[in-house]
Amino acid sequence: MRSRLPRSTGYTDRTHAGQVLAGHLRGLELSDPVVFGLARGGVPVAAEVARALGAPLRVCVARKIGAPGQPELALGAVTAHGPPSYDHDLVRSFGLSTEDLAQACERERAEAARREELYHGHPVQLPGRDAVLVDDGLATGATARAALRMLAGAGPRRLVLAVPVGSPESVRALRSEADAVVCVLQPVGFAAVGQWYRNFAATTDEEINTLLEELGEPDQS
């Protein structure tokens, strides 16, 4: 399903965004793909991609490592299992080092692990399979970078990042982290992901688990 909205106006909601995004992925010739939604908001988008590709849906959790006094400003991000990823220039601009952020990093790593357990996470065998990481959009790209590095460590055949909208700068910066990056809208003057959605209500844990029950993959470990 293609968007009937002009490209400049964005998406009705995350479901609509996922349907549009899926249309841009069909030409990639993916091999036995697994679709990972970046929790939380990326999961409804990823569900539509998984449906279109006939692929299982999984959840990937990455947590921001916020700036002191500005928790929404990501100096980096971390997953439950992979190494933290930092914007070293931004860290230095606050007069900090990564050692100064170690406690915050471990706190966010623990929260990522808690959320993975909440979403019934289990190891996925990725060698020989393609991994598609989906989020609802890219602002700084910090959490997407951490998630990509974690997935890369699992040895997928090919690693793809797919988003409906993103900052052109972040899209360029993440091309070195994946084999392919698909971003439908890269608006000049990008300010926030939510401005490109008419409905950007928060995704709940209940919604995520409902989607996993429908589209998840049985434990093969």
MIVOBA-756776 format. One record per residue (C-alpha): residue in one letter; residue number from 1; x, y, z. Coordinates in Angstrom, 2 decimals, padded with zeros to 5 digits. Layout:
<rs>
<res->A | n->NUM | xx->X | yy->Y | zz->Z>
...
</rs>
This chain:
<rs>
<res->M | n->1 | xx->000.00 | yy->000.00 | zz->000.00>
<res->R | n->2 | xx->001.46 | yy->003.33 | zz->-001.10>
<res->S | n->3 | xx->000.81 | yy->006.61 | zz->000.64>
<res->R | n->4 | xx->-001.89 | yy->008.83 | zz->-000.83>
<res->L | n->5 | xx->-000.45 | yy->011.78 | zz->001.06>
<res->P | n->6 | xx->002.04 | yy->014.13 | zz->-000.60>
<res->R | n->7 | xx->005.56 | yy->013.12 | zz->000.33>
<res->S | n->8 | xx->006.04 | yy->016.36 | zz->002.27>
<res->T | n->9 | xx->003.14 | yy->015.73 | zz->004.68>
<res->G | n->10 | xx->004.35 | yy->012.44 | zz->006.13>
<res->Y | n->11 | xx->002.19 | yy->009.67 | zz->007.55>
<res->T | n->12 | xx->-001.17 | yy->009.12 | zz->009.19>
<res->D | n->13 | xx->000.30 | yy->006.88 | zz->011.91>
<res->R | n->14 | xx->002.94 | yy->004.19 | zz->012.42>
<res->T | n->15 | xx->000.86 | yy->001.52 | zz->010.67>
<res->H | n->16 | xx->000.61 | yy->003.69 | zz->007.57>
<res->A | n->17 | xx->004.33 | yy->004.45 | zz->007.75>
<res->G | n->18 | xx->005.15 | yy->000.73 | zz->007.90>
<res->Q | n->19 | xx->002.98 | yy->000.01 | zz->004.88>
<res->V | n->20 | xx->004.73 | yy->002.69 | zz->002.86>
<res->L | n->21 | xx->008.17 | yy->001.58 | zz->004.06>
<res->A | n->22 | xx->007.46 | yy->-002.05 | zz->003.16>
<res->G | n->23 | xx->006.91 | yy->-001.02 | zz->-000.44>
<res->H | n->24 | xx->010.43 | yy->000.38 | zz->-000.56>
<res->L | n->25 | xx->011.98 | yy->-002.85 | zz->000.72>
<res->R | n->26 | xx->010.47 | yy->-005.36 | zz->-001.71>
<res->G | n->27 | xx->013.23 | yy->-004.85 | zz->-004.26>
<res->L | n->28 | xx->016.09 | yy->-005.72 | zz->-001.91>
<res->E | n->29 | xx->015.95 | yy->-009.51 | zz->-002.54>
<res->L | n->30 | xx->016.21 | yy->-010.34 | zz->001.14>
<res->S | n->31 | xx->017.18 | yy->-013.84 | zz->002.20>
<res->D | n->32 | xx->015.09 | yy->-015.47 | zz->004.98>
<res->P | n->33 | xx->014.76 | yy->-012.10 | zz->006.74>
<res->V | n->34 | xx->014.04 | yy->-011.37 | zz->010.38>
<res->V | n->35 | xx->012.47 | yy->-007.96 | zz->011.04>
<res->F | n->36 | xx->013.49 | yy->-006.18 | zz->014.26>
<res->G | n->37 | xx->011.40 | yy->-003.30 | zz->015.56>
<res->L | n->38 | xx->013.30 | yy->-000.82 | zz->017.71>
<res->A | n->39 | xx->011.29 | yy->-000.50 | zz->020.91>
<res->R | n->40 | xx->009.00 | yy->001.00 | zz->021.44>
<res->G | n->41 | xx->007.79 | yy->003.14 | zz->018.55>
<res->G | n->42 | xx->009.54 | yy->001.18 | zz->015.84>
<res->V | n->43 | xx->007.61 | yy->-002.02 | zz->016.57>
<res->P | n->44 | xx->004.25 | yy->-001.10 | zz->014.94>
<res->V | n->45 | xx->006.15 | yy->000.10 | zz->011.87>
<res->A | n->46 | xx->008.18 | yy->-003.12 | zz->011.80>
<res->A | n->47 | xx->005.02 | yy->-005.22 | zz->012.13>
<res->E | n->48 | xx->003.76 | yy->-003.93 | zz->008.78>
<res->V | n->49 | xx->007.14 | yy->-004.62 | zz->007.20>
<res->A | n->50 | xx->007.13 | yy->-008.16 | zz->008.63>
<res->R | n->51 | xx->003.62 | yy->-008.78 | zz->007.28>
<res->A | n->52 | xx->004.57 | yy->-007.57 | zz->003.81>
<res->L | n->53 | xx->007.77 | yy->-009.63 | zz->003.70>
<res->G | n->54 | xx->006.25 | yy->-012.74 | zz->005.29>
<res->A | n->55 | xx->008.99 | yy->-012.49 | zz->007.92>
<res->P | n->56 | xx->008.99 | yy->-012.98 | zz->011.69>
<res->L | n->57 | xx->008.93 | yy->-009.95 | zz->013.98>
<res->R | n->58 | xx->011.33 | yy->-009.46 | zz->016.86>
<res->V | n->59 | xx->011.99 | yy->-006.55 | zz->019.19>
<res->C | n->60 | xx->015.34 | yy->-004.82 | zz->019.58>
<res->V | n->61 | xx->015.87 | yy->-002.63 | zz->022.65>
<res->A | n->62 | xx->018.37 | yy->000.23 | zz->022.79>
<res->R | n->63 | xx->018.44 | yy->002.92 | zz->025.43>
<res->K | n->64 | xx->019.69 | yy->006.50 | zz->025.24>
<res->I | n->65 | xx->022.55 | yy->007.58 | zz->027.47>
<res->G | n->66 | xx->021.34 | yy->011.09 | zz->028.15>
<res->A | n->67 | xx->023.27 | yy->014.26 | zz->028.81>
<res->P | n->68 | xx->023.42 | yy->015.45 | zz->032.44>
<res->G | n->69 | xx->020.31 | yy->017.55 | zz->033.06>
<res->Q | n->70 | xx->019.10 | yy->016.88 | zz->029.51>
<res->P | n->71 | xx->018.05 | yy->013.20 | zz->029.49>
<res->E | n->72 | xx->016.38 | yy->013.45 | zz->026.07>
<res->L | n->73 | xx->019.65 | yy->014.53 | zz->024.44>
<res->A | n->74 | xx->021.46 | yy->011.32 | zz->023.58>
<res->L | n->75 | xx->025.20 | yy->011.40 | zz->024.11>
<res->G | n->76 | xx->025.14 | yy->007.72 | zz->023.19>
<res->A | n->77 | xx->023.10 | yy->004.57 | zz->023.50>
<res->V | n->78 | xx->023.45 | yy->001.00 | zz->024.70>
<res->T | n->79 | xx->021.73 | yy->-002.36 | zz->024.28>
<res->A | n->80 | xx->021.45 | yy->-005.22 | zz->026.76>
<res->H | n->81 | xx->024.32 | yy->-007.13 | zz->025.18>
<res->G | n->82 | xx->026.41 | yy->-004.97 | zz->022.87>
<res->P | n->83 | xx->029.01 | yy->-002.29 | zz->023.62>
<res->P | n->84 | xx->027.81 | yy->001.28 | zz->024.13>
<res->S | n->85 | xx->027.91 | yy->003.67 | zz->021.21>
<res->Y | n->86 | xx->028.84 | yy->007.31 | zz->021.87>
<res->D | n->87 | xx->028.86 | yy->010.57 | zz->019.95>
<res->H | n->88 | xx->032.36 | yy->011.42 | zz->021.13>
<res->D | n->89 | xx->032.28 | yy->015.00 | zz->019.84>
<res->L | n->90 | xx->029.04 | yy->015.64 | zz->021.72>
<res->V | n->91 | xx->030.39 | yy->013.98 | zz->024.86>
<res->R | n->92 | xx->033.47 | yy->016.24 | zz->024.76>
<res->S | n->93 | xx->031.28 | yy->019.31 | zz->024.20>
<res->F | n->94 | xx->029.81 | yy->018.69 | zz->027.67>
<res->G | n->95 | xx->033.30 | yy->018.45 | zz->029.16>
<res->L | n->96 | xx->032.79 | yy->014.75 | zz->029.83>
<res->S | n->97 | xx->034.46 | yy->011.45 | zz->029.02>
<res->T | n->98 | xx->032.86 | yy->008.06 | zz->028.47>
<res->E | n->99 | xx->034.15 | yy->007.07 | zz->031.92>
<res->D | n->100 | xx->031.99 | yy->009.84 | zz->033.39>
<res->L | n->101 | xx->028.96 | yy->008.21 | zz->031.77>
<res->A | n->102 | xx->029.73 | yy->004.64 | zz->032.87>
<res->Q | n->103 | xx->027.13 | yy->004.60 | zz->035.65>
<res->A | n->104 | xx->024.40 | yy->005.96 | zz->033.38>
<res->C | n->105 | xx->025.43 | yy->003.44 | zz->030.73>
<res->E | n->106 | xx->025.07 | yy->000.49 | zz->033.08>
<res->R | n->107 | xx->021.73 | yy->001.77 | zz->034.35>
<res->E | n->108 | xx->020.39 | yy->001.95 | zz->030.80>
<res->R | n->109 | xx->021.88 | yy->-001.45 | zz->029.93>
<res->A | n->110 | xx->020.00 | yy->-002.97 | zz->032.86>
<res->E | n->111 | xx->016.77 | yy->-001.34 | zz->031.69>
<res->A | n->112 | xx->017.33 | yy->-002.67 | zz->028.16>
<res->A | n->113 | xx->017.75 | yy->-006.17 | zz->029.59>
<res->R | n->114 | xx->014.56 | yy->-005.78 | zz->031.63>
<res->R | n->115 | xx->012.61 | yy->-004.71 | zz->028.57>
<res->E | n->116 | xx->013.98 | yy->-007.56 | zz->026.48>
<res->E | n->117 | xx->012.69 | yy->-009.98 | zz->029.09>
<res->L | n->118 | xx->009.35 | yy->-008.17 | zz->029.09>
<res->Y | n->119 | xx->009.12 | yy->-008.65 | zz->025.34>
<res->H | n->120 | xx->009.95 | yy->-012.36 | zz->025.63>
<res->G | n->121 | xx->013.31 | yy->-011.95 | zz->023.98>
<res->H | n->122 | xx->015.41 | yy->-014.97 | zz->023.11>
<res->P | n->123 | xx->018.52 | yy->-015.47 | zz->020.97>
<res->V | n->124 | xx->018.00 | yy->-015.49 | zz->017.21>
<res->Q | n->125 | xx->020.29 | yy->-017.43 | zz->014.89>
<res->L | n->126 | xx->021.15 | yy->-014.87 | zz->012.19>
<res->P | n->127 | xx->024.01 | yy->-016.42 | zz->010.16>
<res->G | n->128 | xx->022.67 | yy->-016.99 | zz->006.65>
<res->R | n->129 | xx->019.67 | yy->-014.74 | zz->007.29>
<res->D | n->130 | xx->019.11 | yy->-011.04 | zz->006.64>
<res->A | n->131 | xx->018.32 | yy->-008.73 | zz->009.57>
<res->V | n->132 | xx->016.11 | yy->-005.68 | zz->008.95>
<res->L | n->133 | xx->016.10 | yy->-003.10 | zz->011.74>
<res->V | n->134 | xx->013.08 | yy->-000.78 | zz->011.65>
<res->D | n->135 | xx->012.36 | yy->002.36 | zz->013.64>
<res->D | n->136 | xx->009.64 | yy->005.01 | zz->013.28>
<res->G | n->137 | xx->012.27 | yy->007.60 | zz->012.38>
<res->L | n->138 | xx->015.83 | yy->008.81 | zz->012.84>
<res->A | n->139 | xx->016.64 | yy->011.94 | zz->014.81>
<res->T | n->140 | xx->020.17 | yy->011.64 | zz->016.20>
<res->G | n->141 | xx->020.37 | yy->007.96 | zz->015.23>
<res->A | n->142 | xx->021.99 | yy->007.05 | zz->018.56>
<res->T | n->143 | xx->019.72 | yy->004.14 | zz->019.46>
<res->A | n->144 | xx->019.69 | yy->002.84 | zz->015.89>
<res->R | n->145 | xx->023.50 | yy->002.80 | zz->015.84>
<res->A | n->146 | xx->023.71 | yy->000.80 | zz->019.07>
<res->A | n->147 | xx->021.09 | yy->-001.65 | zz->017.82>
<res->L | n->148 | xx->022.82 | yy->-002.09 | zz->014.47>
<res->R | n->149 | xx->026.11 | yy->-002.88 | zz->016.17>
<res->M | n->150 | xx->024.43 | yy->-005.46 | zz->018.39>
<res->L | n->151 | xx->022.76 | yy->-007.13 | zz->015.41>
<res->A | n->152 | xx->025.98 | yy->-007.04 | zz->013.41>
<res->G | n->153 | xx->027.60 | yy->-009.03 | zz->016.19>
<res->A | n->154 | xx->025.08 | yy->-011.83 | zz->015.59>
<res->G | n->155 | xx->026.53 | yy->-012.38 | zz->012.10>
<res->P | n->156 | xx->023.62 | yy->-011.77 | zz->009.70>
<res->R | n->157 | xx->024.14 | yy->-012.35 | zz->005.98>
<res->R | n->158 | xx->023.04 | yy->-008.77 | zz->005.39>
<res->L | n->159 | xx->022.06 | yy->-005.95 | zz->007.74>
<res->V | n->160 | xx->019.48 | yy->-003.39 | zz->006.62>
<res->L | n->161 | xx->018.24 | yy->-000.27 | zz->008.42>
<res->A | n->162 | xx->014.79 | yy->000.89 | zz->007.31>
<res->V | n->163 | xx->012.90 | yy->003.97 | zz->008.50>
<res->P | n->164 | xx->009.99 | yy->006.03 | zz->007.14>
<res->V | n->165 | xx->011.61 | yy->009.40 | zz->007.88>
<res->G | n->166 | xx->014.90 | yy->010.70 | zz->009.14>
<res->S | n->167 | xx->017.39 | yy->013.51 | zz->009.42>
<res->P | n->168 | xx->019.54 | yy->013.51 | zz->006.27>
<res->E | n->169 | xx->022.65 | yy->013.88 | zz->008.44>
<res->S | n->170 | xx->021.77 | yy->010.86 | zz->010.57>
<res->V | n->171 | xx->020.96 | yy->008.77 | zz->007.50>
<res->R | n->172 | xx->024.37 | yy->009.57 | zz->006.01>
<res->A | n->173 | xx->026.14 | yy->008.84 | zz->009.29>
<res->L | n->174 | xx->024.52 | yy->005.41 | zz->009.62>
<res->R | n->175 | xx->025.33 | yy->004.17 | zz->006.13>
<res->S | n->176 | xx->028.65 | yy->002.87 | zz->007.46>
<res->E | n->177 | xx->026.82 | yy->000.76 | zz->010.07>
<res->A | n->178 | xx->024.62 | yy->-001.28 | zz->007.70>
<res->D | n->179 | xx->024.81 | yy->-002.95 | zz->004.30>
<res->A | n->180 | xx->021.83 | yy->-000.88 | zz->003.18>
<res->V | n->181 | xx->019.89 | yy->002.06 | zz->004.61>
<res->V | n->182 | xx->016.37 | yy->002.76 | zz->003.35>
<res->C | n->183 | xx->014.80 | yy->006.07 | zz->004.42>
<res->V | n->184 | xx->011.65 | yy->007.14 | zz->002.55>
<res->L | n->185 | xx->011.58 | yy->010.80 | zz->003.63>
<res->Q | n->186 | xx->014.69 | yy->012.89 | zz->004.37>
<res->P | n->187 | xx->013.24 | yy->016.38 | zz->004.80>
<res->V | n->188 | xx->015.45 | yy->019.44 | zz->004.81>
<res->G | n->189 | xx->015.13 | yy->021.18 | zz->008.15>
<res->F | n->190 | xx->014.21 | yy->017.98 | zz->009.96>
<res->A | n->191 | xx->013.50 | yy->018.74 | zz->013.63>
<res->A | n->192 | xx->011.69 | yy->015.77 | zz->015.19>
<res->V | n->193 | xx->010.26 | yy->012.42 | zz->014.14>
<res->G | n->194 | xx->006.80 | yy->013.18 | zz->015.53>
<res->Q | n->195 | xx->006.22 | yy->016.14 | zz->013.22>
<res->W | n->196 | xx->005.96 | yy->013.72 | zz->010.29>
<res->Y | n->197 | xx->003.05 | yy->011.79 | zz->011.80>
<res->R | n->198 | xx->-000.54 | yy->012.96 | zz->012.24>
<res->N | n->199 | xx->-000.95 | yy->010.46 | zz->015.09>
<res->F | n->200 | xx->002.23 | yy->009.88 | zz->017.10>
<res->A | n->201 | xx->000.72 | yy->008.40 | zz->020.26>
<res->A | n->202 | xx->003.07 | yy->006.39 | zz->022.46>
<res->T | n->203 | xx->003.33 | yy->002.66 | zz->021.78>
<res->T | n->204 | xx->002.48 | yy->000.54 | zz->024.81>
<res->D | n->205 | xx->004.04 | yy->-002.70 | zz->026.04>
<res->E | n->206 | xx->000.66 | yy->-004.37 | zz->025.56>
<res->E | n->207 | xx->000.61 | yy->-003.39 | zz->021.88>
<res->I | n->208 | xx->004.12 | yy->-004.75 | zz->021.41>
<res->N | n->209 | xx->003.35 | yy->-008.11 | zz->023.00>
<res->T | n->210 | xx->000.15 | yy->-008.43 | zz->020.95>
<res->L | n->211 | xx->002.13 | yy->-007.91 | zz->017.75>
<res->L | n->212 | xx->004.77 | yy->-010.41 | zz->018.88>
<res->E | n->213 | xx->002.10 | yy->-013.04 | zz->019.58>
<res->E | n->214 | xx->000.81 | yy->-012.57 | zz->016.05>
<res->L | n->215 | xx->004.06 | yy->-012.21 | zz->014.13>
<res->G | n->216 | xx->006.83 | yy->-013.54 | zz->016.35>
<res->E | n->217 | xx->009.08 | yy->-016.50 | zz->015.70>
<res->P | n->218 | xx->009.23 | yy->-019.56 | zz->018.00>
<res->D | n->219 | xx->012.37 | yy->-020.05 | zz->020.08>
<res->Q | n->220 | xx->014.85 | yy->-022.03 | zz->017.98>
<res->S | n->221 | xx->017.71 | yy->-022.03 | zz->020.47>
</rs>
